[in-house]
Amino acid sequence: MFRSKVERARLWAKEQRMREDGVDIPSCDLTEENLPSDAELRAEGQKLEFEKGDMKAMIIAGFMTIFPACVVVLLVFALLIFLFAGLF
């Protein structure tokens, strides 16, 4: 969805690094003609296939991301219930 914007940002950062290193580059390097179109990027993204362990890795990464947040929320709820039950 935002691949063209990300690609432009990546190219801009590369251009800035090259300028800092003293490499003389023409200012026309960062133009729309040099970037792949959204259709090309989508077609390239559709060609990607999952490898054998990719789905398992994504599930594990999802649990590692979501599980700690859920535990924190449940602990906050438990603390609130404990505090309110102790006050009344």
The first five atom37 places (N, CA, C, CB, O) and aatype in JSON, in Angstrom:
{
  "aatype": [12, 13, 1, 15, 11, 19, 6, 1, 0, 1, 10, 17, 0, 11, 6, 5, 1, 12, 1, 6, 3, 7, 19, 3, 9, 14, 15, 4, 3, 10, 16, 6, 6, 2, 10, 14, 15, 3, 0, 6, 10, 1, 0, 6, 7, 5, 11, 10, 6, 13, 6, 11, 7, 3, 12, 11, 0, 12, 9, 9, 0, 7, 13, 12, 16, 9, 13, 14, 0, 4, 19, 19, 19, 10, 10, 19, 13, 0, 10, 10, 9, 13, 10, 13, 0, 7, 10, 13],
  "atom_mask": [
    [1, 1, 1, 1, 1],
    [1, 1, 1, 1, 1],
    [1, 1, 1, 1, 1],
    [1, 1, 1, 1, 1],
    [1, 1, 1, 1, 1],
    [1, 1, 1, 1, 1],
    [1, 1, 1, 1, 1],
    [1, 1, 1, 1, 1],
    [1, 1, 1, 1, 1],
    [1, 1, 1, 1, 1],
    [1, 1, 1, 1, 1],
    [1, 1, 1, 1, 1],
    [1, 1, 1, 1, 1],
    [1, 1, 1, 1, 1],
    [1, 1, 1, 1, 1],
    [1, 1, 1, 1, 1],
    [1, 1, 1, 1, 1],
    [1, 1, 1, 1, 1],
    [1, 1, 1, 1, 1],
    [1, 1, 1, 1, 1],
    [1, 1, 1, 1, 1],
    [1, 1, 1, 0, 1],
    [1, 1, 1, 1, 1],
    [1, 1, 1, 1, 1],
    [1, 1, 1, 1, 1],
    [1, 1, 1, 1, 1],
    [1, 1, 1, 1, 1],
    [1, 1, 1, 1, 1],
    [1, 1, 1, 1, 1],
    [1, 1, 1, 1, 1],
    [1, 1, 1, 1, 1],
    [1, 1, 1, 1, 1],
    [1, 1, 1, 1, 1],
    [1, 1, 1, 1, 1],
    [1, 1, 1, 1, 1],
    [1, 1, 1, 1, 1],
    [1, 1, 1, 1, 1],
    [1, 1, 1, 1, 1],
    [1, 1, 1, 1, 1],
    [1, 1, 1, 1, 1],
    [1, 1, 1, 1, 1],
    [1, 1, 1, 1, 1],
    [1, 1, 1, 1, 1],
    [1, 1, 1, 1, 1],
    [1, 1, 1, 0, 1],
    [1, 1, 1, 1, 1],
    [1, 1, 1, 1, 1],
    [1, 1, 1, 1, 1],
    [1, 1, 1, 1, 1],
    [1, 1, 1, 1, 1],
    [1, 1, 1, 1, 1],
    [1, 1, 1, 1, 1],
    [1, 1, 1, 0, 1],
    [1, 1, 1, 1, 1],
    [1, 1, 1, 1, 1],
    [1, 1, 1, 1, 1],
    [1, 1, 1, 1, 1],
    [1, 1, 1, 1, 1],
    [1, 1, 1, 1, 1],
    [1, 1, 1, 1, 1],
    [1, 1, 1, 1, 1],
    [1, 1, 1, 0, 1],
    [1, 1, 1, 1, 1],
    [1, 1, 1, 1, 1],
    [1, 1, 1, 1, 1],
    [1, 1, 1, 1, 1],
    [1, 1, 1, 1, 1],
    [1, 1, 1, 1, 1],
    [1, 1, 1, 1, 1],
    [1, 1, 1, 1, 1],
    [1, 1, 1, 1, 1],
    [1, 1, 1, 1, 1],
    [1, 1, 1, 1, 1],
    [1, 1, 1, 1, 1],
    [1, 1, 1, 1, 1],
    [1, 1, 1, 1, 1],
    [1, 1, 1, 1, 1],
    [1, 1, 1, 1, 1],
    [1, 1, 1, 1, 1],
    [1, 1, 1, 1, 1],
    [1, 1, 1, 1, 1],
    [1, 1, 1, 1, 1],
    [1, 1, 1, 1, 1],
    [1, 1, 1, 1, 1],
    [1, 1, 1, 1, 1],
    [1, 1, 1, 0, 1],
    [1, 1, 1, 1, 1],
    [1, 1, 1, 1, 1]
  ],
  "atom_positions": [
    [[0.82, -1.18, 0.0], [0.0, 0.0, 0.0], [0.87, 1.26, 0.0], [-0.94, -0.01, 1.2], [0.66, 2.18, -0.79]],
    [[1.84, 1.28, 0.89], [2.71, 2.45, 0.98], [4.1, 2.16, 0.42], [2.81, 2.91, 2.42], [5.06, 2.86, 0.75]],
    [[4.2, 1.15, -0.4], [5.53, 0.74, -0.88], [6.22, 1.84, -1.67], [5.41, -0.49, -1.74], [7.43, 2.03, -1.53]],
    [[5.48, 2.56, -2.5], [6.13, 3.6, -3.3], [6.64, 4.72, -2.39], [5.16, 4.16, -4.36], [7.7, 5.29, -2.65]],
    [[5.89, 5.04, -1.35], [6.34, 6.07, -0.41], [7.56, 5.58, 0.36], [5.21, 6.45, 0.57], [8.51, 6.34, 0.57]],
    [[7.54, 4.34, 0.76], [8.68, 3.77, 1.48], [9.9, 3.74, 0.57], [8.36, 2.36, 2.01], [11.01, 4.05, 1.0]],
    [[9.69, 3.36, -0.67], [10.8, 3.3, -1.62], [11.38, 4.7, -1.86], [10.34, 2.69, -2.97], [12.59, 4.87, -1.93]],
    [[10.51, 5.69, -1.97], [11.0, 7.07, -2.14], [11.8, 7.51, -0.92], [9.83, 8.04, -2.38], [12.84, 8.15, -1.05]],
    [[11.3, 7.19, 0.26], [12.01, 7.57, 1.49], [13.36, 6.86, 1.57], [11.16, 7.23, 2.73], [14.35, 7.46, 1.98]],
    [[13.4, 5.59, 1.17], [14.65, 4.84, 1.19], [15.65, 5.45, 0.2], [14.39, 3.37, 0.85], [16.83, 5.6, 0.52]],
    [[15.17, 5.8, -0.98], [16.06, 6.42, -1.97], [16.53, 7.79, -1.51], [15.35, 6.53, -3.32], [17.69, 8.16, -1.73]],
    [[15.65, 8.55, -0.88], [16.04, 9.86, -0.37], [17.12, 9.72, 0.7], [14.83, 10.6, 0.2], [18.1, 10.46, 0.7]],
    [[16.94, 8.75, 1.61], [17.93, 8.53, 2.66], [19.27, 8.1, 2.06], [17.43, 7.48, 3.66], [20.33, 8.53, 2.52]],
    [[19.2, 7.25, 1.04], [20.43, 6.81, 0.38], [21.13, 8.0, -0.28], [20.13, 5.71, -0.67], [22.35, 8.13, -0.21]],
    [[20.35, 8.86, -0.91], [20.91, 10.05, -1.55], [21.56, 10.97, -0.51], [19.82, 10.82, -2.33], [22.63, 11.53, -0.76]],
    [[20.92, 11.13, 0.63], [21.48, 11.97, 1.69], [22.79, 11.39, 2.24], [20.47, 12.14, 2.82], [23.74, 12.13, 2.49]],
    [[22.83, 10.06, 2.42], [24.06, 9.42, 2.88], [25.19, 9.61, 1.88], [23.83, 7.93, 3.13], [26.34, 9.85, 2.26]],
    [[24.84, 9.49, 0.6], [25.87, 9.65, -0.44], [26.39, 11.09, -0.44], [25.3, 9.28, -1.83], [27.58, 11.31, -0.62]],
    [[25.5, 12.06, -0.25], [25.93, 13.46, -0.21], [26.83, 13.71, 1.0], [24.72, 14.41, -0.17], [27.81, 14.46, 0.91]],
    [[26.49, 13.08, 2.14], [27.32, 13.24, 3.34], [28.7, 12.64, 3.13], [26.64, 12.6, 4.55], [29.69, 13.13, 3.68]],
    [[28.77, 11.57, 2.34], [30.05, 10.93, 2.06], [30.85, 11.68, 1.0], [29.83, 9.49, 1.61], [31.99, 11.32, 0.71]],
    [[30.25, 12.71, 0.42], [30.95, 13.51, -0.57], [30.81, 13.03, -1.99], [0.0, 0.0, 0.0], [31.51, 13.52, -2.88]],
    [[29.91, 12.1, -2.24], [29.69, 11.61, -3.6], [28.78, 12.59, -4.32], [29.08, 10.17, -3.59], [27.71, 12.93, -3.81]],
    [[29.19, 13.04, -5.48], [28.4, 13.99, -6.26], [27.39, 13.22, -7.09], [29.3, 14.87, -7.16], [27.75, 12.44, -7.97]],
    [[26.12, 13.44, -6.8], [25.05, 12.76, -7.54], [24.14, 13.82, -8.14], [24.25, 11.78, -6.63], [23.92, 14.86, -7.53]],
    [[23.62, 13.57, -9.31], [22.7, 14.53, -9.91], [21.41, 14.6, -9.11], [22.41, 14.16, -11.36], [20.99, 13.61, -8.51]],
    [[20.79, 15.76, -9.1], [19.57, 15.94, -8.31], [18.36, 15.25, -8.93], [19.28, 17.42, -8.14], [17.32, 15.13, -8.28]],
    [[18.48, 14.79, -10.17], [17.35, 14.15, -10.83], [17.27, 12.66, -10.52], [17.44, 14.36, -12.34], [16.4, 11.97, -11.07]],
    [[18.13, 12.13, -9.66], [18.09, 10.7, -9.34], [16.8, 10.3, -8.66], [19.27, 10.34, -8.45], [16.3, 9.19, -8.87]],
    [[16.25, 11.18, -7.86], [15.07, 10.85, -7.08], [13.82, 11.35, -7.78], [15.18, 11.44, -5.66], [13.21, 12.33, -7.35]],
    [[13.44, 10.69, -8.85], [12.26, 11.08, -9.6], [11.31, 9.91, -9.7], [12.65, 11.59, -11.01], [11.67, 8.77, -9.41]],
    [[10.09, 10.2, -10.1], [9.08, 9.16, -10.24], [9.45, 8.14, -11.31], [7.73, 9.78, -10.57], [9.07, 6.97, -11.21]],
    [[10.2, 8.56, -12.33], [10.56, 7.62, -13.4], [11.48, 6.53, -12.9], [11.22, 8.36, -14.55], [11.47, 5.41, -13.42]],
    [[12.28, 6.83, -11.88], [13.22, 5.84, -11.37], [12.58, 4.86, -10.4], [14.36, 6.53, -10.69], [13.18, 3.83, -10.08]],
    [[11.38, 5.16, -9.95], [10.7, 4.3, -8.99], [9.78, 3.32, -9.72], [9.91, 5.13, -7.98], [9.2, 3.65, -10.75]],
    [[9.65, 2.11, -9.18], [8.7, 1.18, -9.79], [7.28, 1.65, -9.52], [8.9, -0.26, -9.24], [7.0, 2.27, -8.49]],
    [[6.39, 1.36, -10.43], [4.99, 1.77, -10.25], [4.32, 0.9, -9.2], [4.22, 1.69, -11.59], [4.83, -0.17, -8.84]],
    [[3.17, 1.36, -8.72], [2.44, 0.58, -7.73], [2.01, -0.77, -8.29], [1.22, 1.36, -7.24], [2.03, -1.77, -7.58]],
    [[1.64, -0.8, -9.56], [1.23, -2.06, -10.19], [2.4, -3.05, -10.22], [0.71, -1.8, -11.62], [2.22, -4.24, -9.96]],
    [[3.6, -2.55, -10.54], [4.78, -3.42, -10.54], [5.08, -3.94, -9.14], [6.0, -2.67, -11.1], [5.43, -5.11, -8.98]],
    [[4.94, -3.08, -8.15], [5.2, -3.52, -6.78], [4.16, -4.54, -6.32], [5.2, -2.32, -5.84], [4.5, -5.5, -5.63]],
    [[2.9, -4.33, -6.69], [1.87, -5.31, -6.32], [2.12, -6.65, -7.0], [0.47, -4.78, -6.7], [1.98, -7.7, -6.38]],
    [[2.5, -6.61, -8.28], [2.78, -7.85, -9.01], [3.95, -8.57, -8.38], [3.06, -7.56, -10.49], [3.95, -9.8, -8.26]],
    [[4.96, -7.81, -7.97], [6.12, -8.43, -7.33], [5.73, -9.03, -5.99], [7.24, -7.4, -7.15], [6.21, -10.1, -5.62]],
    [[4.86, -8.33, -5.25], [4.41, -8.83, -3.96], [3.56, -10.08, -4.09], [0.0, 0.0, 0.0], [3.58, -10.93, -3.21]],
    [[2.81, -10.2, -5.19], [1.98, -11.38, -5.39], [2.82, -12.59, -5.78], [0.94, -11.11, -6.46], [2.38, -13.73, -5.6]],
    [[4.01, -12.36, -6.29], [4.88, -13.47, -6.67], [5.5, -14.15, -5.45], [5.97, -12.99, -7.59], [5.92, -15.3, -5.52]],
    [[5.54, -13.43, -4.32], [6.17, -13.98, -3.13], [5.35, -15.14, -2.6], [6.33, -12.9, -2.06], [4.12, -15.07, -2.52]],
    [[6.03, -16.18, -2.24], [5.36, -17.35, -1.68], [5.96, -17.62, -0.31], [5.5, -18.59, -2.61], [7.13, -17.31, -0.06]],
    [[5.16, -18.2, 0.57], [5.64, -18.54, 1.89], [6.58, -19.73, 1.8], [4.48, -18.84, 2.84], [6.38, -20.65, 1.0]],
    [[7.58, -19.69, 2.63], [8.45, -20.85, 2.75], [7.87, -21.78, 3.8], [9.9, -20.44, 3.12], [6.81, -21.5, 4.37]],
    [[8.54, -22.88, 4.05], [7.99, -23.92, 4.91], [7.68, -23.41, 6.33], [8.96, -25.07, 4.98], [6.61, -23.73, 6.86]],
    [[8.56, -22.66, 6.93], [8.36, -22.25, 8.32], [7.83, -20.84, 8.5], [0.0, 0.0, 0.0], [7.77, -20.35, 9.62]],
    [[7.45, -20.18, 7.42], [7.02, -18.79, 7.52], [5.74, -18.62, 8.34], [6.82, -18.21, 6.15], [5.65, -17.72, 9.17]],
    [[4.75, -19.47, 8.1], [3.48, -19.33, 8.81], [3.68, -19.57, 10.3], [2.43, -20.3, 8.24], [3.12, -18.85, 11.13]],
    [[4.46, -20.56, 10.64], [4.74, -20.86, 12.04], [5.46, -19.67, 12.69], [5.59, -22.15, 12.16], [5.15, -19.3, 13.82]],
    [[6.41, -19.08, 11.99], [7.15, -17.93, 12.52], [6.23, -16.74, 12.71], [8.31, -17.55, 11.58], [6.36, -16.01, 13.7]],
    [[5.29, -16.52, 11.79], [4.36, -15.4, 11.93], [3.42, -15.6, 13.11], [3.55, -15.22, 10.64], [3.11, -14.65, 13.82]],
    [[2.98, -16.83, 13.33], [2.1, -17.11, 14.47], [2.85, -16.89, 15.78], [1.56, -18.56, 14.39], [2.3, -16.3, 16.71]],
    [[4.07, -17.37, 15.85], [4.87, -17.18, 17.06], [5.14, -15.7, 17.3], [6.21, -17.95, 16.96], [5.05, -15.22, 18.43]],
    [[5.47, -14.96, 16.24], [5.71, -13.52, 16.38], [4.44, -12.8, 16.83], [6.2, -12.93, 15.05], [4.52, -11.88, 17.65]],
    [[3.3, -13.21, 16.32], [2.04, -12.61, 16.75], [1.77, -12.86, 18.22], [0.0, 0.0, 0.0], [1.37, -11.94, 18.94]],
    [[2.0, -14.08, 18.68], [1.81, -14.37, 20.1], [2.79, -13.59, 20.96], [1.97, -15.86, 20.36], [2.43, -13.1, 22.03]],
    [[4.03, -13.47, 20.5], [5.03, -12.73, 21.27], [4.67, -11.24, 21.35], [6.42, -12.9, 20.63], [5.07, -10.56, 22.3]],
    [[3.94, -10.75, 20.38], [3.54, -9.34, 20.38], [2.27, -9.13, 21.18], [3.36, -8.85, 18.95], [2.19, -8.2, 21.98]],
    [[1.28, -9.96, 20.97], [-0.04, -9.75, 21.56], [-0.13, -10.28, 22.99], [-1.1, -10.41, 20.71], [-0.77, -9.66, 23.84]],
    [[0.49, -11.41, 23.27], [0.36, -12.05, 24.59], [0.81, -11.14, 25.73], [1.16, -13.34, 24.61], [0.06, -11.0, 26.7]],
    [[1.99, -10.53, 25.67], [2.39, -9.66, 26.79], [1.43, -8.48, 27.0], [3.79, -9.12, 26.56], [1.17, -8.1, 28.14]],
    [[0.91, -7.92, 25.93], [-0.04, -6.82, 26.07], [-1.32, -7.3, 26.75], [-0.37, -6.2, 24.69], [-1.88, -6.61, 27.6]],
    [[-1.79, -8.47, 26.38], [-2.99, -9.02, 27.0], [-2.76, -9.32, 28.48], [-3.44, -10.3, 26.28], [-3.64, -9.08, 29.31]],
    [[-1.59, -9.83, 28.81], [-1.27, -10.11, 30.21], [-1.28, -8.82, 31.02], [0.1, -10.81, 30.33], [-1.82, -8.79, 32.13]],
    [[-0.7, -7.76, 30.48], [-0.68, -6.47, 31.19], [-2.1, -5.97, 31.4], [0.14, -5.43, 30.4], [-2.43, -5.51, 32.5]],
    [[-2.94, -6.04, 30.4], [-4.32, -5.58, 30.53], [-5.06, -6.42, 31.57], [-5.06, -5.66, 29.17], [-5.79, -5.86, 32.39]],
    [[-4.89, -7.72, 31.55], [-5.54, -8.58, 32.54], [-5.04, -8.28, 33.95], [-5.31, -10.05, 32.2], [-5.83, -8.29, 34.89]],
    [[-3.76, -8.02, 34.11], [-3.23, -7.67, 35.43], [-3.8, -6.35, 35.93], [-1.7, -7.6, 35.38], [-4.09, -6.21, 37.12]],
    [[-3.96, -5.38, 35.04], [-4.56, -4.1, 35.43], [-6.0, -4.32, 35.87], [-4.49, -3.08, 34.27], [-6.43, -3.77, 36.89]],
    [[-6.75, -5.11, 35.11], [-8.13, -5.41, 35.5], [-8.17, -6.12, 36.85], [-8.81, -6.27, 34.43], [-8.99, -5.79, 37.71]],
    [[-7.29, -7.09, 37.04], [-7.25, -7.82, 38.3], [-6.91, -6.89, 39.46], [-6.23, -8.97, 38.23], [-7.49, -7.0, 40.54]],
    [[-5.97, -5.98, 39.25], [-5.61, -5.02, 40.28], [-6.79, -4.1, 40.61], [-4.4, -4.19, 39.84], [-7.05, -3.83, 41.78]],
    [[-7.5, -3.62, 39.6], [-8.65, -2.77, 39.83], [-9.76, -3.51, 40.58], [-9.19, -2.24, 38.5], [-10.37, -2.96, 41.5]],
    [[-10.0, -4.75, 40.2], [-11.02, -5.55, 40.89], [-10.61, -5.76, 42.34], [-11.23, -6.91, 40.18], [-11.44, -5.67, 43.25]],
    [[-9.34, -6.06, 42.56], [-8.85, -6.28, 43.93], [-9.0, -5.01, 44.76], [-7.36, -6.73, 43.91], [-9.44, -5.07, 45.91]],
    [[-8.66, -3.86, 44.18], [-8.76, -2.6, 44.92], [-10.22, -2.25, 45.23], [-8.11, -1.48, 44.12], [-10.53, -1.85, 46.35]],
    [[-11.1, -2.39, 44.22], [-12.51, -2.05, 44.45], [-13.19, -3.05, 45.39], [-13.26, -1.99, 43.12], [-14.05, -2.67, 46.18]],
    [[-12.81, -4.32, 45.3], [-13.4, -5.32, 46.2], [-12.93, -5.07, 47.63], [-13.02, -6.75, 45.74], [-13.67, -5.35, 48.57]],
    [[-11.73, -4.57, 47.81], [-11.22, -4.29, 49.15], [-11.83, -3.03, 49.75], [0.0, 0.0, 0.0], [-11.93, -2.9, 50.97]],
    [[-12.24, -2.09, 48.88], [-12.81, -0.84, 49.4], [-14.27, -0.97, 49.78], [-12.67, 0.24, 48.38], [-14.73, -0.24, 50.65]],
    [[-15.01, -1.87, 49.16], [-16.45, -1.96, 49.43], [-16.73, -3.17, 50.23], [-17.26, -2.0, 48.15], [-17.88, -3.44, 50.57]]
  ]
}
